[in-house]
Each structure stands twice: as structure tokens, then as C-alpha cells.
Amino acid sequence: MSTPTVDVANKTVELEGITYKIQALGEDSFTVLVEGIPVGRIVFTFGAANGVPEGDTTSEDTLYAIGEAWFAATAE
């Protein structure tokens, strides 16, 4: 898996040619969308990112990588 590229200003994460839009649900909880369609959620709990897929289009591992990159970039 390649390294995600985070654009905090535009609230996006690009990974393997796909741009994921990050939309806040709460302080540490976000919906991840591809072309306006929710594909999962990323949540920061107990000091770690967690990915929760919605459906079978995006894997938990992909959401985990997106979450790790997003939370690292926004913690700076």
C-alpha cells in the first residue's frame, strides 16, 4: 500500500489514486466519502486510529491508513 497524501485545507486524503473526502461527525469521528458516497468512518480512540467500512467498497486496512494519516496531519 502506498503512503497517503493529506490535504488538511481541502479535507481530503489521496491514496492509490483515489481521493477520499473527510467530513467531520464529531471531534474525533469522521465520515470518509468517495465522490460524495460514504465508504466508511475513521475514529480516533484510545490513542489510535480505527477504520470502520460501510459496505464492501473500501477495506478496513485502507480506512486505517487514511485515519492514521489524517489524525497525524491534523495533530500538528
URTA-V532720 format. One record per residue. SS is DSSP state (a for helix, b for strand, c for the rest). D_CENTER is the distance of its C-alpha to the mean C-alpha in Angstrom with 1 decimal. Layout:
<<SS:D_CENTER> <SS:D_CENTER>>
This chain:
<<c:14.6> <c:14.3> <c:12.7> <c:9.6> <b:10.9> <b:9.4> <b:11.5> <c:11.4> <c:14.4> <c:13.1> <c:9.6> <b:8.2> <b:6.7> <b:9.4> <b:9.8> <c:13.2> <c:14.3> <b:11.6> <b:10.1> <b:6.9> <b:7.7> <b:6.2> <b:9.1> <b:10.5> <b:12.3> <b:13.8> <c:13.9> <c:11.4> <b:9.7> <b:7.3> <b:7.4> <b:5.4> <b:8.5> <b:10.5> <c:13.8> <c:13.8> <b:13.3> <b:10.9> <b:9.6> <b:8.0> <b:6.9> <b:5.4> <b:8.7> <b:10.6> <b:14.0> <c:17.1> <c:15.7> <b:12.9> <b:9.2> <b:9.2> <b:7.5> <b:9.7> <b:10.4> <c:12.5> <c:15.1> <c:15.5> <c:13.8> <c:10.6> <c:11.3> <a:10.4> <a:10.6> <a:8.2> <a:5.4> <a:7.2> <a:7.3> <a:3.9> <a:4.3> <a:7.7> <a:7.6> <a:6.2> <a:8.6> <a:11.2> <a:11.3> <a:11.7> <c:14.2> <c:16.6>>
